[in-house]
């Protein structure tokens, strides 16, 4: 039987950041990860001269926790920016339309670029502009509404189809009619409450000059560099991969039973997806488990495909595109032109594209198409149609992420409040991670480190 101050369950980016902070605080810990690999959704592979991300590919600099961690790990000088132009596109009736300049989460801070764009119809543009004169809807801090309801109210139905759904729901693999505005985009809710008009409010709040080198960062070897550096910064004897936690008892100190051993801990941090947390909590904490199970998760596939540049008619000037749900007959929900977005990800004369499939748009696709080659061919056919590709991919790689996209649906913040209320009755037990607060890497790191500090302050 091993005795530690804190047991961390989960070796994804949240769990690793938690362990890193505990180590920095001098706290004796052990981390358990059921798979043989640490890093969770962050996985970088080098294949045939290509650098391929299986999961997330960038760090948002507006939320500094990831950039700060990279600097602490000695990776600050290696951070790289996206290539110019940084244009993102939205597909409409088979044509890719550039997202209007000076947009914040799809909302233009000036109307001229929107009116010059072909993204909305003339009536759709006029309805969008009505935001300037519509009064705010006064909401209490506990009121919530879906992204679709918010955008319909402020900008009209067409804005939901060609702005909110592809830009805001697709990045979360979710349903625009179910996702929570307050949980995912609290800044926009607050801008409406403060200014009424979002166009006017965002214009007043924007930076005097845009950030010259873009909003995103990565590393030359992919984000796998960051997780590798994190793991290297931790004592290897404290990291137990290929070790599944079977049960956690909490009579007095916590007793963590795994596939190989028993560990006694003063505190336990669950840094795993909500369904996994629920399975560990259901016997001793059924209410807590039920709240965790009420957070839905969707499945997606990321498909990496490579082509000779000469076989693609489209200029690929930008970072990629999203596909609105109303664009029927397509299975992909988005695509990243990786070799146009980041330097050094593909050999000269070659193109690397990542396409995304599934989510709320097609929740059962991973079960319906069990063969990776079939999923890759489906993605290729869609890309060939949109980008005018004249040959089959040179090679493809499919990454299946089953139930790994948490859905912050309307009422999510109430669910979190219920979880926090239950946790007050179980001192020493902490729950963190992407299912709960913050879907992006910076949020996972910030939440993990904050949870570690809370756990280390215990008795």
N, C-alpha and C positions, 0 to 999 in steps of 0.2 A: 504494500500500500504506500503510495507516494502522497506527501502532504505539500500543498502549495497555497499561496495566498489567493490566486485567481486562476480559474480554469476558463479558457476561451474555446468555445465550440464553433468551428468554422474557420477555414483558411483562405477565404476570398480576400479581396482588398480591404473590406471592413475589419475582418478578423486579424489580418496582418498589421493594419494600422493600429488596432487595439493592442496587439502584442508589442508592437514597437514602442508605443507610449508607455506601457507597463514596464518594459525594459529600461526606458529612459528614466522612469521614476524609481528604478531599483527594486521593483516588485517581483517576487518569485512567482512565476506563472507556468502553465503548460497549455499549449494549443493543440487541439484535436481537429483533424481534417479527414473526412471519410474517403476521399479519393486519393490517388497516389501523388497528385500534383497540387501544389499550392498556387494561389492566384485567382481561382474562381473564374469569373467571366473574362478576365484579362488573360489572353493567350496569344502569343506571337509565334508564328512559324516561318522559317526560312526554307523556301522550296524553289529549286531551279533558278536561283538568282533573284527571286521575288521575296519581299518581306510582307507577310500576310497577317492581318489582325483577324482573329476569330470573333472577337467581341468589340468593345469600345475602342476607338482609335485616337481619341484626343482628350485633352484637359482644357477646361474652360478657365481662362485667366481671371474672369470676373469674380470667381470664387477661389481665393488664393491658397486654400489648404493643400491642394495637390502640388502646386508650384513650390510652395514652401517646403513640403516634404522632399521633393526632388532635390532642392538645394541642400537640405540637411543630409541627404544621402550622397552628396557629392556629384549630383547629376545636373546642377544648375547650368553649367557651361554647355551641356549637351542638348538642352532644350531647343527644338527647332520650330519654326513658324510654317504656316501653310503657304503654298505657292500662289502667286497672283495669276490671273484674276480670281477672286474668291467668290465668284458668282454662284448662287444656287438657283436651280430651275424647278418649275412646276409644270407637269404635263397637262395640257388641255387639248382635247380633240386631236391627239397624235402629234402635237407640236410642243416643244419645250419653250416655256416663257421664263425669262429671267425674273427672279424676285425683285420687285422695285427697290432701287437704292434707298438708303436712309430708312430701312424698315427695322423695327424692333419686334421680334416674334411675329413677323408678318404684317405688323401694323405700320403703315408709312408715317413718318414724322412730318413729311411734306406731301401735299397732294399731287404736285406736278408729275413725279415719276409714276405714281399710280395711274393717273389719267393718260399718260403716254404708253402705258403697258397694255398688252393684249390679253391680260389675265382675266379681267372682268368685262362684262358687257357694259355698254353706256349706262343702262339703268342701274347695274350693279355698282358702278363707280359713283353715281349720284347718291345711291343709298348709303354707300360707305361714307361719303362726305357728310351725310346728315349727322354723323357722330359729333360734328362741330357744334350743333345747336341742340341736340337731345339732352334733356336733363339727366343728372345722375340718378341711379336707383339707390335710395338710402338702404343700406344693409347693416344689420347688427353683426358683430364679430363672429357670431355662431352660425349665421346664415350661409348657405352654400348654393351653388348652381353649377350645371354642367358647362363645359367649354362651348358646346353648341348653343345653349340658351344664352350665354353671355354674348357671344358673337352675333347671334341673330338679333338680340336686343339692341346692340350698339351699331352693328354694321349691315345687318340684313342676311337673308338666307344664302345668297350667292357667296358671301364671305366665308360662310361655314364650309361650303363645298370646295372652294378653291384656295382658301387661306388656312382656316383653323384646322380642318380635318387633316389635310396632308402635312401641314407644318407642325402642328401642336399635338395631334393625336397619334400620328404615324411614328414620331420619334419615341413614343411610349408603347408602341404596338397595341394601342387601345382604341376604344370606341368614343368618338367625340361627343356622343349623346350621354355617356356615362361618366367620363373622367371629370374630376373635381377641379374647378377653376381655382378655388382657394388653396387647395393642397399643392397644386402644380405650378400655378402662376399667380402667387399672392401679390406680386408687384403690380400686375395689371389691375387687380381688384382694388388695390390701394390707390392707384393713379385715378381710377374712376371716382372713388370716394373723395379724393382731394381736388380734382380738377373738373370732374364731369366728363368732358371730352378726352378720349384717350389720345387722339392725334395731337391735340394741343398740349396735353400733359406730358406726353413722351417727348415732344419737341422741346419743351421747357427744360426737361431733365437731361437731355442728351449732352454728351461731352462737347466742349467747344470744337474739338477736332476729332475725327475718328482715329482709333488706334492704328497707327501706320502698319504694323506688322500683324494685324488680325487678332481675333479673339481666342484662337485655339493654339495649343502647343502639343508636341509629341516628342519622341526621342528617335534618333537615327535607327536604332534597332527595334523600334516599336515600343509599346507600353510594357511589354514583357521585361524590358530593361528595368523598369521601376520596381516591379514585383520581385525580380531577381535580386536587386539591390536591397530591398526590404528584407528578404529572406536571409541574405548574407549578413545583414546587420543584427540578426537575432542569433542567440545561442542555439546551435543545431540540436543539442540534447533536449531543448524545451519544445521542439516541434515534432508532433506525432502525426505524420500523414498515413494514409491507408488505415486509419483507426476510426471506426464508427462508434459514436456514443450511443449506448443502448438505453440507458436510463439515468435519471438524476433524482436522488433522494435528498430531501432537505430537512431532516430531523436534526436540528443543531447545525453542525457543519454540513456542507453539501457533499454527497457521495456520488461521484461520477463513475459509472460503470461503462467500460468500453469493450470492444471485441477482444482486447488483450490484457486488460488490467483494471485496477480500481484506484481512483485518485480522490483524496479528500481535500476540499477547497473551502476557504472562508467565503468566497464569492464565485459566482458563475456568470459569464457573459455569453449569451446566445447570439452569435453573429452569423446566422444562417437564414435562408428564406423562411417566411412565415409558416408554410406547410410543415417544414421540418421541425421548427420550433414547437408547433402544435402537437406533433407526435411525441415529443419529449415531455410535454406539459400535461397531456390529456388525463393522466391517471391522478396526479396530485393537485393539478390546477385546471380543472375542466373549463371554468369560465374564461380563464386566460387563453386556453387552447381554442375555445370557440371564437374569441375575438380575433385570434391569429388566422383561423380558417376563414373568417369573413373578408379577408383581403385576397381578392382573386389574382391569379397569375396566368399570363398568356404564354404561348410557345411560339418561337420563331426559328427560322433557319437563315444563316448568313452564307451566301454562296460566292466564293472567290473564283473568278474566271479570267484567263489571260488570252490576249490576242496580239497579232502583229499590228502595229499602228496603221500600216498601209491598208488593212482590211476594214477599217472603220471610217465611214464617210463623215460622221459628225466631228466637229472641231474639238470637242471635249475641253472647252475653255471654261474652267470652273471646278467646283467641288463635287457636283452630282445633281441628282434630281429626286423629287418625290412624286408619287402617283396618287392623285385623289381617288377616293372610293367611287366617285361617279364616273370615272373613266373605266367603263366596263370592258371585259374581255382580256384583262391583264391580271397576272398573279403576283407580280412583284409589287411591293409597296414603296420601295425607294432603291436608289443605287448610288454608290460613291465611286467617283472616278479617282481611284486611289493614286495612280501614277501622275494625275494632274493636280492632286491636292497636296501631296507630300513629296519632298525630294528623295531620290534614291530608293524608291520602293520597287522599281522594275528595271530590268536591263534596257539599254538604249534601243529604241525602235520597238519596244514592247509596251503593252498597256495592261494594267491590272484594274479590274472592276469588281466591286462587291455589290451584290444584289441581295435584297432582304425580302423574305416571304413569310406569310403567316400572320401572327398577331390576331387582333379582333377581326380582321378582314377575312381570315380563313383559319379559324382556331384548330381545326382537325387535320391540317395538311401533313403534319409529321407522321400521324397514324395512317392517313390515306395513301401517302407515297413513302413507303419504307425504304425504297432504293435511292441511294444518294445520286446515282447517275441520272435517274429520272428527274429528280429535283433540279440538278444542274442543267439538264436539257430544257426544262421548263423556263428557268431563269434566262438561259441563252436565247430561246425563241422570243421572249419578251424584249430583251435587250436588242436583239437583231432587228426587230420591228421598229423600235424607237430610234436607235442610233445608226441604222443602216449598216449592219455588220455583214460582211460577205463571206465569212468562213466560220467553221466550228471553232470553239475554244481550243487552244493548244493543250491546256489542262484545266481542271477545275477541282475545287475542294469545298465540301459542304460541312458546315458546323451546325449541329442541331442543339438548340437551347430549349429544352423542354421545361415548361412552367417556370421560366426564369425572368419573365417581364412582369413585375408587380403592377397592379392596376390601382392607382389612387382614385377610386371612384367617389362620386358625391357621398359625403358622410365620412370620408377617410379620417379627417381630423377628429371626429367624434369617436371613431374606433380607436384612434391612438390615445385619446383621453381615457377611454374605458380600460385600455391596456395599462396605462400609467396608474390608474386607480387601483387595479388589481395588484400591480407590482408593489404598491405601498404596503401591502399585507405580507410581502415576502422579501424582507430586507436581505440584500446580498445577491439577489437575482436581477440581472439586467438583460434587456433585449435591444439589439441594434441591427442596423443593416438596411439594405436597399428596399426591403419590403415595407419599411416603416417610415423613415424620414430621409428623403433625399435620394433620388435615383442615380444621379451622376457620380463619377469618381470623387470629385472634391467633397461632395456631401458625405459620401461613405467614409472618407478619411477623417473629416471633421467630426462626424458622429462617433466613429470608432475611438478616436483619441479622447473625446469628451467623456465617453462611457468609461474608458480606462481610468481617467482621472477620478471619476465618481466612485468606481470600484476600489481604487487604491486608498481612498479616504476612509473606507469602512474599518471596522474593528479588526 
